[in-house]
């Protein structure tokens, strides 16, 4: 045990503290001073450090791990969505989704718009819905609903008129407007075509009038409290300049409930570079991560860019957004300027292109950068090896497995054996960083722990697991939320562990997650967390 000359601010006593260090692996107590861990050891040895002003938190049989970081969030838009957007994530049918929209439209609106998100037409068995369907729920206001994966949008007729979309509207590069057999628009918009439409939530986020700022501040405060309740102490945010503006404002006002690492969009990169910014700029509370680049779409919308065509779609292999030589040039240019690439790549061909682009960037970057592939949902074995050689971090969201098993079986009949290859990535020496992709999925980290260790849905199907050789252990999954998360943010050791000198960011579990059988991980209780030594625990005053 290492002792400190001054008395600690807080001493925590628990049933077991998992350090995620080589030695010691577990302790019973730790001491915090100035927002950092200063000592750890047995209860008796740490209590000897107590001073008159030291607060002792006896957590009984609870377990402590390093604080969890969600490495892939859309935090601002999740926060606004919780307050203003109709949730369709549990709608099992088109009729159920329309009923939810009809009921929610009276109390949840963004200005004049009705906004919903989370629909999954793959569950409905009727193909993509149409504008006429949405008209049945919202006939008199413009309405837009975003798919579960965020790569498709569903418009009603009023919204299509508002956006002046007609059968003559051309598909943009990297996007498309779905059409019926007669060439008429159906109301479904995908990928880059969505970016051509005004987004009511983004319009709200760009406002800085007092009313909008109060709405946004309340939404972010509530989102922080919700994140704490799931043991989340830090988030990586992959959103736009409006999001960075609001997170910077909170930082300036010292509303520092969560540590944040924020990406910069490709469109904003020239402005950021002109200001002399680069990856790693910032402090312990808010820092810049990488430049977010979309290489392709998503599995659920069948826009992920694949080597093999989608079944019954002719030669259609998905939608490349920034791919091939263009992707290589973009990534190399960013790397020369000191920016890591955070590349959204889901399909195996998109991942292949992303690996090649980062490999080229390694030869021109002025210093080693924490390049990441976001999602990496389908990776061929040869590209796993290439990722390892190029020291690319896999920023994965195992929770997607829960809803993607049937979809991958349907749309990736050949490639599915390479889907979510978590064990193969780890065995190759690749760092895993775990996240939720909230609001695409719940921020609850237990869903990823279950999916990564069981490879079944929440009901336990398929029996024996889906490609079970790709399972990882609970310990490995926890490291992806902690040690791997720190690496993915470019933070040096001992960040992500419970070691002297590490930030006092801790997650408190009602039961020990490392002692629980994998099939029980969804039920392990989370009591909250400490951020910078400040408790955010259930029932804590």
N, C-alpha and C positions, 0 to 999 in steps of 0.2 A: 504494500500500500504506500502511495506517495502522500506526504503530508504537506500542508500549506501553512505558512506563518500566520496568516489572518484566519479568522473564524469564517466558516461558510455561511452563506445566506440561507441555504436550504439543505437539509439532509433528507434523503428518501430511503425508506426501509421497505423491502418487498420480499415476496417469497423467493423470487429469482430474477436477477438482472442479466440478460444475455448481452454481452459486450460486443459480439461479432468481431472480436480480436482473437489472435492466436493464443494470447495468455494475458490475464486469466479469461477463460471463456464465460464463466458465470461468477457473479458475486451476489451478496445479499443487500448491499447498501452502497450509496454513492453520495458525494457532497458536491454542492454547486456554489460558486462564488463568482460574481460579476458576469453571470450569464454563461459560464463555462464549467465543465466538470473539473474538479480539482483533486478529488480523491475517490477511491472505491475500494471495497473490501468487505469484511464481515460487519455485521451490525455493531458489534462491540467496538471494533477498531475505528469505524467511522464516527460513531457517537462520541468518541473521545475528543473529536475536533469541535464539538458543539460549543458555541459561545452564548452569551446572554441574549443576543438578538437572532440567533439561528432558529429558523422554523423547521420543525421536524414533522414530516409527513409519513405516517406509518400506514402503508397500503396493504397490510396484512399479507394474504396469500397471493396478491396480484403479481403479475409478471411485468417486467420492463424490458423494452427493446430500444435501440436507437430510434429517434423520430422518423416516421415514414414520410417520404417525399413522393408526391404524385408527379411523375415525370412527363405527363402529357395531358394538359388541361386546356380548356377554353374558358378560363375562370370568370372573366367579366361577363361573357354571354351566358354562361351557366347561371351566374348570380342574377342577371336580369331575367333569364328564363324562369327561374324559380318564382319570381314575383309576377311576371306579366304574360307568360306563354302557357298555352294549353298543352298538357302532357299526353301524348298518344302512345307512349312506350309499352303500355300494357294492353292496348286495344287488340283483341284477337281476331277481329273481322272488320271489313269496311263499314258495315252498319254500326258497329260499336265505336269506331273512330268518329263517324259522323255524329253519333249521339253525344260523344264527349265534346266535340267541337261546338255543337248546338248548345249544350249546357254551359260550357265555359265562356262562350262569346259574350254573355251578358255581364260577366264580372272581370274578365281578363282581356284587355285590349292594349295595343301600343298605338296611342293616338286613335286614328280612325280605323286602324287595321286590326283584324283578327289574325293572330299568329299562333301556330301550333308546331310542335316538333315531335319526332320520335316514331313516325309511322314506319311500319315494316310490311310492305306489300307481299314479301315472301311468305309471311304467315297467313295471308288472307286467301291464297290460292286462286286469285282472280286477275293476276297481272297488275300493272300499274293502274291506279285510279285515274279518273278524268275530271276535267273542270266541271262538267255537268254534275258529277257526284258531289263535289264540294259545294256547288250551288244549292243543293238540297238542304245543307246545314246553314250556309251563310249566303242568302240571296241578295242582300241589300248593302253589304259592305265588302270592300276588297279583303281577300283572305289568302294567306299563304301558309302552307305546312311543309316543314322540312323532314326529310327521311331520317331514319335512325342513324345512318352513317353520315348524314349531312351533305351527301353528294347528289341528291335529287331534291327538287322543290316541286310542290303541287299547288297550282294556282286555280282560283275560281275565275269565272268569266269576268267579273268586275276587275279583278287584279290584272287579267290579261289586257283588258281595255286600258287600264291605268298605265300599263307598261307599253301600250301601243304595239302589241304583238299580233301578227297576222300570219297567214300561210305563206306570205312572201318574206317573212323575217329569215335572214340567213343564219346558219349555224356559225358561231365563232370558232376560231382555232381552239382546240382542246375542250370543246363543249358542244351541246346539241339541244335542240328543242324536239321532243318526240312528236311524231305525226301519225295520223291514221292512214288507211289505205288510199284515201283521196288527197293526201297532202295537207290536211287541216291539222292545226296544232291541237294536241290532246290536253294540254295544261301541265305536262311534266317537263321540267327544265333540268338539265344535268351539267355538272362540272363547271367549266369556265362560262357557260351561258348564264349561270346563276349570278356570277359577278357583274353581269350587265344590268341586273335588276336592282332597284333600290331595296335595301334591307331595312325594315322598320326598326329593328333592334340596333343596327349599326347607326342609323340616323339618330336615334336617341343617344347612343354612346358618343356621338360627335358633338352633341349640344353641350354648352357650358353655361346656360342660363340657370339661375338659382333653383328653380323647380326641378329641372332635370338633374342637376348635381345632387340635390337631396335624395331624389329617387335612386340614383346610382349608388350613393354612399350607403343608404339603408340596405340596398340589395347586397353590396359587398360585405357589409358588417354581418348580415345574416348568413352569407355564404361562408365566411370565416368561421362562425360559430358551428355551422354544420360540418365543416372540414375538421375542426378540432374534435367533434364528437366521434369521428371515425379515426382519430389518432394521427391525422395529417398535420405535419408541422411545416411543410414547405411545398411549393408547387412550381412546376415549370409551365409557362404560359405560352401558347403558340397562337397568338392573335395579332390584331392590327395595331396601327398607331394610336387609335382611340383608346384601346386597352392599355397600352403603355403609358399614355397620358394620365389615365385615372390611377394606375398603380404608382406612377411617379408622384402624383398629387398626394396619395395616401402616405407615401414615404416621406414627403416634405412635411406633412402634418403629424408625423410620427405615429400614425395609425398602423403599427407594425405587427399585426397579429400573426402573419405567416411570412416566412421567407419566400422570396419570389425570384425566379430566373426567367427572363422574358425574351422571347425570340423577336426578331425584326423581320417583317415581311419582305419579300423580294422587291416589291414595288417601292418600299421605303428605304432600301439599302443605299441608293445614291445619296439621299439626304443625310442618313446616319454617317456615311463615310465622309461627307463634306464637313461634318461637325467633328471629325477626328475620332469617332467612336469605333469600337471593335469588340469582339467577344471578350468577356471578362471584365468589362468596364462596370464599375459600381462598387457596392460594399456588401456586407454580410446580409443585408435585408433585401436589397434589390440590385440585381446585376443583369447585364446583357448576356444572352446565350448565343445562339447561332442565327443564321438567316434561314427562314423557313421557305422551302422550295417544294412545290407539288410536281412530282414526276408522273402521277397517274391519279385514278379515281379510287373506287372502293368496290369490294366484293358484292355487297348487298345491292348496289345499283348496276352491277355488271359493267363497271367502267374501269376496274383494275386492269392494268396493262399486262397481258399474258403472252407467253410464247405460243400456246395452243389456243385455237379459237374456242369461244363459248359454244356449248352444244346447241344445235339447231339455229345458229346465227350465221351460217355461211363462213366467211373468212374473218368475221368480226372478232378482234382480240382485245377489246377494251379501248380506253381513251388515253393516249399519251398526252400529257400536258406540257411539261418541259422534259424532253427526252433526248437520247442519242448525243450527237455532237453539241447541240445547243446546251444540254445539261452540263456537259463537261466544261464548256467555255464559261458558263455562269458560275459553276463551283470553283473553278480555278481562279477566276477574277476575284471572287469573294475572298478566297484563301490568301491571295497576294496582299489583300487589304486587311488581313488579320481576322477574318470572319470564319468561324466553323460553319459547316453546312449541316442543317437539320432537314433531311430530305424525306418527305412523305412518299413512301414507295410500298405498295401493297402487293401488286402482281409480280410474278417471278421475273418478267422482262423489265419492269420498272426497277426492281431491286438490282438486276444485272447492270443496268445502265448507271444506277446510283453508285454501285461499287466501283465501276470503271471511272466515274467522274471523280470520286474521292481519292482513288488511287493516283490519278493524275495530279490532283491538288496537293497530295503529300510531297510531290517533287518541287512545288513552287512556294509552299507556305513558309513564312519567315520564322515561325516557331511552331512546335507541335500543337495542333488544335483538336478539340474534342468533337470530331465529326460524328454524326449520328444518322442512322436510318430510322425514321419514325414508322412504326408498325411492323415492317419486315414480315408480313404475314405469309408470304409464300417465297421460299428461298431454295433454289436448287443446291444440291450438295457441293458442286464446284464453286458456287458463289458463297457458300458458307466459308470455304477455305480461303477464297479471295478476301472476304470481309476480315478474316483473322489476320491475313498478311498486311492488310491496309490499316489495321488497328481501328476498325470502325465499331462504334458502340451500337448495340441493337436496343432501341427504345421501343419496348413491346408493351402491349396491353392484353395480358392473358384472359381478362374478363370477356373479351370479344369471342373467345372460344364457346362460351355458354350459348350464344345465339347463332354462331356461324357454322356449327357442325353440319346441320342439314343443308344450309345454303352452299357450303363448299362441296358437299357430296353432289349437289345438283349441278352447280356451275363449273366446278373444277374436278371433273371425274378422274382425270389423269394426274393433275398437279396436286390434288389434295394431300397426297402422301408427303408433300414438302411443305404443308401448311403448319404454321406455328411450330417450327422445329426448335423448341426451346432447349432440349437436351443436346441436340447437335450443335447449336450455337455455343452453349457452355463448354461442351467437350472440346471444341475447337479453340477455346481460350478467349472467346468474345465476351466482353462485359455486357451484361443485361441490365437495363434500367427500366423499371416497371412503372406503369401509370394506368389511368382509367379511360382517357379520352372523354371525360365528362364535358358536356352533357350527353354525348353519344351513349355512355354507360353511366351507371351510378358511381359516385366517388368512393363507395365502400370498398376498401382494399381486400376484404375477405373474399370477394367474388374472384379476384385474380389469384389469391392463394389457393382457392378451391380448384379453379380451372387449370392452373399450372401443375398442381400435384395430382389431380384426378383425371383431367381431360374428359369430363362428362358434363352434361348440363346439370342444372340444380336438382333435377329429379333422379340423377344417377345414370342417365342413358348417354351413350350406349353401354350396355353391361361390359365390364372389363376395360372401358375407356376407349377413346378415339385415337388410334395410332399411339397406344400406350407407351411405346418405347421413347416417346418424346416427353414423357413426364419429367419433372424435376422435383427435388425435395422441398419441404417447407423452408428449410434453412436457406437453400439457394434462392427461393422466391423472396424471402425476407431481405436477403442481401441485395436483391435487385431494387427494392424500395429504399435502401439505406446506403450501403457502400457503393453499389452500382450507380445510384442516383447522384452521389457526390462526384464520382468520376465523370458522369455525363454532364455535370455542371462545370467541370474543370477545376473542382476543389481538391486540394491536397489532403493527404492523411493528417490528422485522424478523423476528418469529417466523415460522417456516416457510421461512426462507431461510438461506444461508450468507453472513452479513454481519457486520461488527464489531458486537458487542453482542447478537447472537442467541444463544440457548442452544446449547451445543455438543452438539447431538443430530444425529447423522450416520448415514446408511446407507452401507455399504461393499459395492460390487458387484464380482464377479469380472470381469465384462465391462461395458462402458458400455451401459446400457439405452437411452440416447438415440441410440446409434450402431447398435443392433441393428435388423434388420427386424422389423416387428410380428409376423410369423409365427414368429419365434424367441424372443419374449419369455418364453415359458414355460420356456425352457432357460437363460436368463441366470442365472448363479450369484450367490448372495447370501452374502457372507462374514460378515455380522453387522452390528453397529452400535456406536456410542458414545452413551452417555446421560450428559449432564452432563459430558462429557469423559472418562468412564470406559469403557474398551474392553470390549466383549463380542463378541469375534471368534473364529471357528473356529481352534482351536489356540493362542489367546492365553493366556498364563499370568497 
